[in-house]
Amino acid sequence: MTKSWQIPSLRAASLLLGTALILAGCATTASERKSSGNAIKDLAIWAGFATNTEEPAAFVKETRTTDLNYMPVGVTPPGPKKNARKLTPEELKALEDQLEAARLKNEAVGGQTP
């Protein structure tokens, strides 16, 4: 059994809720009103739990390359050639001497200020 005061308060609550929803729709910005094509995302944007992606700045567009060649995930890159020539002991010693000279030069330069 409903009491006489419950019906007017229910009407008032419905009117208040409807007004709040209309005003909340007016409060969104133009970028938020763009439909993403996904009703759930649009609802999340409307509620403030999600955002639309913005257009990148001009300098980002200018510096971003169009050819994005990423290394595929889970693929082992090719190793050295199977028919690579092994170094002779003399060539190996010359390479070690060259690397040691570079190390000594870098250590000598490392303590100096530019």
DSSP file (Angstrom, degrees, kcal/mol; ACC not computed):
  #  RESIDUE AA STRUCTURE BP1 BP2  ACC     N-H-->O    O-->H-N    N-H-->O    O-->H-N    TCO  KAPPA ALPHA  PHI   PSI    X-CA   Y-CA   Z-CA
    1    1 A M              0   0    0      0, 0.0     2,-0.3     0, 0.0     0, 0.0   0.000 360.0 360.0 360.0 123.4    0.0    0.0    0.0
    2    2 A T        -     0   0    0      2,-0.0     2,-0.2     1,-0.0     0, 0.0  -0.624 360.0-131.2 -90.5 146.5    1.5    3.3   -1.1
    3    3 A K    >>  -     0   0    0     -2,-0.3     3,-1.1     1,-0.1     4,-0.8  -0.592  22.8-113.9 -92.5 158.2    1.2    6.4    1.0
    4    4 A S  T 34 S+     0   0    0      1,-0.3     3,-0.2    -2,-0.2    -1,-0.1   0.762 113.8  54.5 -65.9 -26.4    0.1    9.7   -0.6
    5    5 A W  T 3> S+     0   0    0      1,-0.2     4,-1.2     2,-0.1    -1,-0.3   0.667  96.5  67.7 -81.9 -16.4    3.4   11.4    0.0
    6    6 A Q  H <> S+     0   0    0     -3,-1.1     4,-1.9     2,-0.2    -1,-0.2   0.859  94.5  54.5 -73.6 -35.8    5.5    8.6   -1.8
    7    7 A I  H  X S+     0   0    0     -4,-0.8     4,-2.2     2,-0.2     5,-0.2   0.935 108.6  45.7 -69.0 -47.8    4.1    9.4   -5.3
    8    8 A P  H  > S+     0   0    0      0, 0.0     4,-2.5     0, 0.0    -1,-0.2   0.884 113.7  50.5 -62.7 -35.7    5.0   13.1   -5.4
    9    9 A S  H  X S+     0   0    0     -4,-1.2     4,-2.4     2,-0.2    -2,-0.2   0.866 109.3  51.2 -70.5 -33.4    8.5   12.4   -4.0
   10   10 A L  H  X S+     0   0    0     -4,-1.9     4,-2.3     2,-0.2    -1,-0.2   0.901 111.6  47.7 -66.8 -40.3    9.0    9.7   -6.7
   11   11 A R  H  X S+     0   0    0     -4,-2.2     4,-2.6     2,-0.2    -2,-0.2   0.914 112.4  49.1 -64.6 -42.6    8.0   12.1   -9.4
   12   12 A A  H  X S+     0   0    0     -4,-2.5     4,-2.6     2,-0.2    -2,-0.2   0.904 111.4  49.3 -64.3 -41.0   10.3   14.8   -7.9
   13   13 A A  H  X S+     0   0    0     -4,-2.4     4,-2.6     2,-0.2    -1,-0.2   0.906 111.9  48.7 -65.2 -41.3   13.2   12.3   -7.8
   14   14 A S  H  X S+     0   0    0     -4,-2.3     4,-2.5     2,-0.2    -2,-0.2   0.909 112.8  47.8 -64.3 -41.9   12.6   11.2  -11.4
   15   15 A L  H  X S+     0   0    0     -4,-2.6     4,-2.3     2,-0.2    -2,-0.2   0.903 112.6  48.9 -65.1 -41.2   12.4   14.9  -12.5
   16   16 A L  H  X S+     0   0    0     -4,-2.6     4,-2.3     2,-0.2    -2,-0.2   0.910 112.5  48.0 -64.8 -43.0   15.6   15.7  -10.6
   17   17 A L  H  X S+     0   0    0     -4,-2.6     4,-2.3     2,-0.2    -2,-0.2   0.919 112.2  49.0 -64.6 -44.2   17.4   12.6  -12.1
   18   18 A G  H  X S+     0   0    0     -4,-2.5     4,-2.1     1,-0.2    -2,-0.2   0.908 111.9  48.6 -62.5 -41.8   16.3   13.5  -15.6
   19   19 A T  H  X S+     0   0    0     -4,-2.3     4,-2.6     1,-0.2    -1,-0.2   0.899 110.4  51.8 -63.7 -41.1   17.4   17.1  -15.2
   20   20 A A  H  X S+     0   0    0     -4,-2.3     4,-2.3     1,-0.2    -2,-0.2   0.903 109.9  49.1 -63.4 -41.0   20.8   16.0  -13.8
   21   21 A L  H  X S+     0   0    0     -4,-2.3     4,-1.8     2,-0.2    -1,-0.2   0.905 111.8  48.3 -65.7 -40.8   21.3   13.7  -16.8
   22   22 A I  H  X S+     0   0    0     -4,-2.1     4,-1.4     1,-0.2    -2,-0.2   0.926 113.6  46.6 -65.0 -44.1   20.5   16.4  -19.3
   23   23 A L  H  X S+     0   0    0     -4,-2.6     4,-1.3     1,-0.2    -2,-0.2   0.862 109.3  54.6 -67.6 -34.6   22.8   18.9  -17.6
   24   24 A A  H  X S+     0   0    0     -4,-2.3     4,-0.6     1,-0.2    -1,-0.2   0.875 106.4  52.5 -65.6 -35.9   25.6   16.4  -17.4
   25   25 A G  H >< S+     0   0    0     -4,-1.8     3,-0.5     1,-0.2    -1,-0.2   0.839 108.8  50.1 -66.8 -32.5   25.3   15.9  -21.1
   26   26 A C  H 3< S+     0   0    0     -4,-1.4    -1,-0.2     1,-0.2    -2,-0.2   0.760 102.7  62.4 -74.2 -24.7   25.6   19.6  -21.6
   27   27 A A  H 3< S+     0   0    0     -4,-1.3    -1,-0.2    -5,-0.1    -2,-0.2   0.644  81.3  99.5 -79.4 -14.3   28.7   19.8  -19.4
   28   28 A T  S << S-     0   0    0     -4,-0.6     2,-0.1    -3,-0.5    18,-0.1  -0.389  75.3-117.4 -73.1 151.8   30.8   17.5  -21.7
   29   29 A T     >  -     0   0    0      1,-0.1     4,-1.2    -2,-0.1     3,-0.2  -0.318  27.7-103.6 -81.7 170.0   33.3   19.1  -24.1
   30   30 A A  H  > S+     0   0    0      1,-0.2     4,-0.5     2,-0.2     3,-0.3   0.876 120.7  53.1 -63.7 -37.8   33.1   18.8  -27.8
   31   31 A S  H >4 S+     0   0    0      1,-0.2     3,-0.5     2,-0.2    -1,-0.2   0.830 107.6  52.0 -69.1 -29.5   35.9   16.3  -28.0
   32   32 A E  H 34 S+     0   0    0     -3,-0.2    -1,-0.2     1,-0.2    -2,-0.2   0.753 101.8  60.6 -76.7 -22.6   34.1   14.1  -25.4
   33   33 A R  H 3< S+     0   0    0     -4,-1.2     2,-0.2    -3,-0.3    -1,-0.2   0.613  77.1 109.4 -80.9 -11.1   30.9   14.1  -27.4
   34   34 A K  S << S-     0   0    0     -3,-0.5     2,-0.3    -4,-0.5    -3,-0.0  -0.476  74.4-123.9 -65.5 130.9   32.5   12.5  -30.4
   35   35 A S        -     0   0    0     -2,-0.2    -1,-0.1     1,-0.1    -2,-0.1  -0.585  16.2-160.9 -79.2 134.9   31.2    9.0  -30.7
   36   36 A S        -     0   0    0     -2,-0.3    -1,-0.1     2,-0.3     3,-0.1   0.522  44.3-113.0 -89.6  -6.5   33.9    6.2  -30.7
   37   37 A G  S    S+     0   0    0      1,-0.2     2,-0.5     2,-0.0    -2,-0.1   0.400  92.3 100.1  88.9  -3.5   31.5    3.8  -32.3
   38   38 A N     >  -     0   0    0      1,-0.1     4,-2.7     2,-0.0    -2,-0.3  -0.966  60.3-157.8-118.9 114.7   31.5    1.7  -29.1
   39   39 A A  H  > S+     0   0    0     -2,-0.5     4,-2.0     1,-0.2    -1,-0.1   0.857  93.3  50.8 -62.9 -36.8   28.5    2.3  -26.8
   40   40 A I  H  > S+     0   0    0      2,-0.2     4,-2.2     1,-0.2    -1,-0.2   0.917 112.3  46.0 -68.9 -41.9   30.3    1.1  -23.7
   41   41 A K  H  > S+     0   0    0      2,-0.2     4,-2.8     1,-0.2     5,-0.2   0.903 110.8  53.5 -66.8 -39.4   33.3    3.3  -24.3
   42   42 A D  H  X S+     0   0    0     -4,-2.7     4,-2.4     1,-0.2    -1,-0.2   0.896 110.1  48.1 -60.3 -39.0   31.0    6.2  -25.0
   43   43 A L  H  X S+     0   0    0     -4,-2.0     4,-2.2     2,-0.2    -1,-0.2   0.897 111.4  49.7 -67.5 -40.2   29.3    5.6  -21.7
   44   44 A A  H  X>S+     0   0    0     -4,-2.2     5,-2.5     2,-0.2     6,-1.1   0.884 112.1  48.5 -66.2 -37.7   32.6    5.4  -19.9
   45   45 A I  H ><5S+     0   0    0     -4,-2.8     3,-0.6     4,-0.2    -2,-0.2   0.919 111.2  50.2 -65.5 -43.4   33.7    8.7  -21.6
   46   46 A W  H 3<5S+     0   0    0     -4,-2.4    -2,-0.2     1,-0.2    -1,-0.2   0.885 111.8  47.7 -62.2 -38.2   30.4   10.3  -20.6
   47   47 A A  H 3<5S-     0   0    0     -4,-2.2    -1,-0.2    -5,-0.1    -2,-0.2   0.616 117.2-113.9 -79.5 -12.1   30.9    9.1  -17.0
   48   48 A G  T <<5S+     0   0    0     -4,-0.8    -3,-0.2    -3,-0.6    -2,-0.1   0.590  87.5 112.2  92.3  11.1   34.5   10.3  -16.9
   49   49 A F  S   <S+     0   0    0     -5,-2.5     2,-0.3    -6,-0.2    -4,-0.2   0.568  80.0  28.8 -92.1  -9.8   36.2    6.9  -16.6
   50   50 A A        -     0   0    0     -6,-1.1     2,-0.3    -9,-0.1    -2,-0.2  -0.928  67.6-150.4-143.0 165.0   37.8    7.0  -20.1
   51   51 A T        -     0   0    0     -2,-0.3     2,-0.3    -3,-0.0    -6,-0.1  -0.923  21.5-111.7-134.6 160.3   39.0    9.7  -22.6
   52   52 A N        -     0   0    0     -2,-0.3     2,-0.3    -7,-0.1   -20,-0.0  -0.658  41.1-106.1 -85.6 149.0   39.3   10.0  -26.3
   53   53 A T        -     0   0    0     -2,-0.3     2,-0.2     1,-0.1    -1,-0.1  -0.567  36.2-135.5 -75.4 139.9   42.8   10.1  -27.8
   54   54 A E        -     0   0    0     -2,-0.3     3,-0.1     1,-0.1    -1,-0.1  -0.556  25.4 -92.9 -94.0 160.5   43.9   13.5  -28.9
   55   55 A E        -     0   0    0     -2,-0.2    -1,-0.1     1,-0.1     3,-0.1  -0.510  50.4-109.0 -68.3 134.7   45.6   14.4  -32.1
   56   56 A P        -     0   0    0      0, 0.0    -1,-0.1     0, 0.0     5,-0.0  -0.256  39.6 -92.9 -65.9 156.2   49.5   14.4  -31.6
   57   57 A A     >  -     0   0    0      1,-0.1     4,-1.9    -3,-0.1     3,-0.4  -0.172  36.2-107.1 -65.0 162.3   51.3   17.7  -31.6
   58   58 A A  H  > S+     0   0    0      1,-0.2     4,-2.2     2,-0.2     5,-0.2   0.887 118.2  53.2 -61.6 -41.8   52.8   19.1  -34.9
   59   59 A F  H  > S+     0   0    0      1,-0.2     4,-1.8     2,-0.2    -1,-0.2   0.823 107.4  53.1 -66.9 -28.1   56.4   18.3  -33.9
   60   60 A V  H  > S+     0   0    0     -3,-0.4     4,-1.6     2,-0.2    -1,-0.2   0.923 109.4  47.8 -69.9 -43.3   55.5   14.7  -33.1
   61   61 A K  H  < S+     0   0    0     -4,-1.9    -2,-0.2     1,-0.2    -1,-0.2   0.883 112.6  50.0 -62.5 -38.0   53.9   14.3  -36.6
   62   62 A E  H  < S+     0   0    0     -4,-2.2    -1,-0.2     1,-0.2    -2,-0.2   0.871 116.7  38.9 -69.9 -36.9   57.0   15.9  -38.2
   63   63 A T  H  < S+     0   0    0     -4,-1.8     2,-0.3    -5,-0.2    -1,-0.2   0.638  91.9  99.8 -91.8 -14.1   59.5   13.7  -36.4
   64   64 A R  S  < S-     0   0    0     -4,-1.6     2,-0.2    -5,-0.1    -4,-0.0  -0.559  71.7-130.4 -75.8 131.6   57.6   10.4  -36.5
   65   65 A T        -     0   0    0     -2,-0.3    -2,-0.1     1,-0.1     3,-0.1  -0.488   2.3-145.9 -78.9 151.7   58.8    8.0  -39.2
   66   66 A T  S    S+     0   0    0      1,-0.2     2,-0.9    -2,-0.2    -1,-0.1   0.726  86.4  69.5 -87.8 -23.5   56.2    6.5  -41.5
   67   67 A D        -     0   0    0      2,-0.1     2,-0.9     1,-0.0    -1,-0.2  -0.829  63.5-178.9-100.2 101.7   58.1    3.2  -41.8
   68   68 A L        +     0   0    0     -2,-0.9     2,-0.9    -3,-0.1    -2,-0.0  -0.822   1.2 179.2-104.7  95.9   58.0    1.4  -38.5
   69   69 A N        -     0   0    0     -2,-0.9     2,-0.3     3,-0.0    -2,-0.1  -0.827   9.5-178.3 -99.2  99.6   60.0   -1.8  -38.9
   70   70 A Y        -     0   0    0     -2,-0.9    -2,-0.0     1,-0.0     3,-0.0  -0.689  34.1-106.9 -96.2 150.5   59.9   -3.5  -35.5
   71   71 A M        -     0   0    0     -2,-0.3    -1,-0.0     1,-0.1    -2,-0.0  -0.614  44.2-111.3 -72.3 129.8   61.6   -6.8  -34.7
   72   72 A P    >   -     0   0    0      0, 0.0     3,-0.9     0, 0.0     2,-0.3  -0.337  31.4-114.3 -64.4 144.7   58.9   -9.5  -34.5
   73   73 A V  T 3  S+     0   0    0      1,-0.2     3,-0.1     3,-0.0    -3,-0.0  -0.606  95.2  17.6 -81.8 136.3   58.4  -10.9  -31.0
   74   74 A G  T 3  S+     0   0    0     -2,-0.3     2,-0.5     1,-0.2    -1,-0.2   0.537  94.7 117.3  84.9   6.3   59.3  -14.5  -30.4
   75   75 A V    <   -     0   0    0     -3,-0.9    -1,-0.2    -4,-0.0     0, 0.0  -0.931  62.3-133.6-111.1 127.1   61.4  -14.8  -33.5
   76   76 A T        -     0   0    0     -2,-0.5     3,-0.1    -3,-0.1    -3,-0.0  -0.641  25.3-123.9 -78.3 125.8   65.1  -15.6  -33.1
   77   77 A P        -     0   0    0      0, 0.0    -1,-0.1     0, 0.0     2,-0.1  -0.320  38.4 -88.9 -66.5 154.0   67.2  -13.3  -35.3
   78   78 A P        -     0   0    0      0, 0.0     3,-0.1     0, 0.0     0, 0.0  -0.374  45.5-139.0 -65.3 140.6   69.6  -15.0  -37.7
   79   79 A G        -     0   0    0      1,-0.2     3,-0.1    -3,-0.1    -3,-0.0  -0.027  41.1 -51.8 -85.2-168.2   73.0  -15.8  -36.2
   80   80 A P  S    S-     0   0    0      0, 0.0    -1,-0.2     0, 0.0     2,-0.0  -0.233  72.1 -84.5 -65.1 158.0   76.4  -15.6  -37.8
   81   81 A K    >   -     0   0    0      1,-0.1     3,-1.3    -3,-0.1     0, 0.0  -0.351  29.7-136.3 -64.5 141.8   77.0  -17.2  -41.2
   82   82 A K  T 3  S+     0   0    0      1,-0.3    -1,-0.1    -3,-0.1     0, 0.0   0.810 103.9  51.6 -68.9 -29.3   77.9  -20.8  -40.9
   83   83 A N  T 3  S+     0   0    0      2,-0.1    -1,-0.3     0, 0.0     2,-0.1   0.106  78.0 140.6 -97.5  24.2   80.6  -20.4  -43.5
   84   84 A A    <   -     0   0    0     -3,-1.3     2,-0.3     1,-0.1     0, 0.0  -0.420  57.3-112.4 -67.5 141.2   82.3  -17.5  -41.8
   85   85 A R        -     0   0    0     -2,-0.1     2,-0.2     1,-0.1    -1,-0.1  -0.553  25.8-127.9 -78.4 134.6   86.1  -17.7  -41.9
   86   86 A K        -     0   0    0     -2,-0.3     2,-0.2     1,-0.1    -1,-0.1  -0.548  27.8-109.7 -79.1 146.4   87.9  -18.3  -38.7
   87   87 A L        -     0   0    0     -2,-0.2    -1,-0.1     1,-0.1     0, 0.0  -0.492  27.7-122.2 -75.9 144.6   90.7  -15.9  -37.8
   88   88 A T     >  -     0   0    0     -2,-0.2     4,-2.7     1,-0.1     5,-0.2  -0.414  31.3-104.1 -76.1 162.1   94.2  -17.2  -37.9
   89   89 A P  H  > S+     0   0    0      0, 0.0     4,-2.1     0, 0.0     5,-0.1   0.856 123.6  51.1 -57.3 -34.7   96.2  -17.0  -34.6
   90   90 A E  H  > S+     0   0    0      2,-0.2     4,-2.2     1,-0.2     5,-0.1   0.917 111.6  46.3 -69.3 -42.2   98.1  -14.0  -36.1
   91   91 A E  H  > S+     0   0    0      2,-0.2     4,-2.2     1,-0.2    -1,-0.2   0.887 112.3  51.1 -66.7 -38.5   94.9  -12.2  -37.0
   92   92 A L  H  X S+     0   0    0     -4,-2.7     4,-2.3     2,-0.2    -1,-0.2   0.906 110.5  48.7 -64.8 -41.4   93.4  -12.9  -33.6
   93   93 A K  H  X S+     0   0    0     -4,-2.1     4,-2.3    -5,-0.2    -2,-0.2   0.890 110.9  50.9 -65.0 -39.9   96.5  -11.5  -31.9
   94   94 A A  H  X S+     0   0    0     -4,-2.2     4,-2.1     2,-0.2    -2,-0.2   0.890 110.7  48.9 -65.4 -39.1   96.4   -8.4  -34.1
   95   95 A L  H  X S+     0   0    0     -4,-2.2     4,-2.3     2,-0.2    -2,-0.2   0.908 111.0  49.7 -66.6 -42.0   92.7   -7.9  -33.2
   96   96 A E  H  X S+     0   0    0     -4,-2.3     4,-2.4     2,-0.2    -2,-0.2   0.905 111.2  49.3 -62.3 -41.9   93.4   -8.3  -29.5
   97   97 A D  H  X S+     0   0    0     -4,-2.3     4,-2.3     2,-0.2    -2,-0.2   0.900 110.5  50.8 -63.7 -40.5   96.3   -5.8  -29.7
   98   98 A Q  H  X S+     0   0    0     -4,-2.1     4,-1.9     2,-0.2    -2,-0.2   0.911 112.4  46.2 -63.9 -42.8   94.0   -3.3  -31.5
   99   99 A L  H  X S+     0   0    0     -4,-2.3     4,-2.2     2,-0.2    -2,-0.2   0.885 111.8  51.4 -67.8 -38.8   91.3   -3.7  -28.8
  100  100 A E  H  X S+     0   0    0     -4,-2.4     4,-2.4     2,-0.2    -2,-0.2   0.897 109.1  50.6 -64.8 -40.3   93.8   -3.3  -26.0
  101  101 A A  H  X S+     0   0    0     -4,-2.3     4,-2.2     1,-0.2    -1,-0.2   0.895 110.3  49.7 -64.2 -39.7   95.2   -0.1  -27.6
  102  102 A A  H  X S+     0   0    0     -4,-1.9     4,-2.3     2,-0.2    -2,-0.2   0.887 110.3  51.0 -65.9 -38.3   91.7    1.3  -27.8
  103  103 A R  H  X S+     0   0    0     -4,-2.2     4,-2.3     2,-0.2    -2,-0.2   0.926 110.8  47.5 -64.7 -44.8   91.0    0.4  -24.2
  104  104 A L  H  X S+     0   0    0     -4,-2.4     4,-2.1     1,-0.2    -2,-0.2   0.891 111.9  50.6 -63.5 -39.9   94.2    2.1  -23.0
  105  105 A K  H  X S+     0   0    0     -4,-2.2     4,-2.1     2,-0.2    -1,-0.2   0.914 111.0  48.7 -63.6 -43.4   93.4    5.2  -25.1
  106  106 A N  H  X S+     0   0    0     -4,-2.3     4,-1.8     1,-0.2    -2,-0.2   0.882 110.8  50.3 -66.0 -38.1   89.9    5.4  -23.6
  107  107 A E  H  X S+     0   0    0     -4,-2.3     4,-0.7     2,-0.2    -1,-0.2   0.889 110.7  50.0 -65.9 -37.8   91.2    5.1  -20.1
  108  108 A A  H  < S+     0   0    0     -4,-2.1     3,-0.4     1,-0.2    -2,-0.2   0.892 115.6  41.8 -66.8 -39.4   93.7    7.8  -20.7
  109  109 A V  H >< S+     0   0    0     -4,-2.1     3,-1.5     1,-0.2    -1,-0.2   0.756  99.7  76.4 -77.7 -25.6   91.1   10.2  -22.1
  110  110 A G  H 3< S+     0   0    0     -4,-1.8    -1,-0.2     1,-0.3    -2,-0.2   0.795  92.9  49.6 -60.4 -32.1   88.5    9.2  -19.4
  111  111 A G  T 3< S+     0   0    0     -4,-0.7    -1,-0.3    -3,-0.4     2,-0.2   0.545  95.2  91.1 -85.0  -6.6   90.1   11.3  -16.7
  112  112 A Q  S <  S-     0   0    0     -3,-1.5    -3,-0.0    -4,-0.2    -4,-0.0  -0.596  73.3-127.9 -92.1 150.4   90.4   14.5  -18.7
  113  113 A T              0   0    0     -2,-0.2    -2,-0.1     1,-0.1    -3,-0.0  -0.754 360.0 360.0 -91.2 143.4   87.8   17.2  -18.9
  114  114 A P              0   0    0      0, 0.0    -1,-0.1     0, 0.0    -2,-0.0   0.503 360.0 360.0 -69.7 360.0   86.7   18.2  -22.4
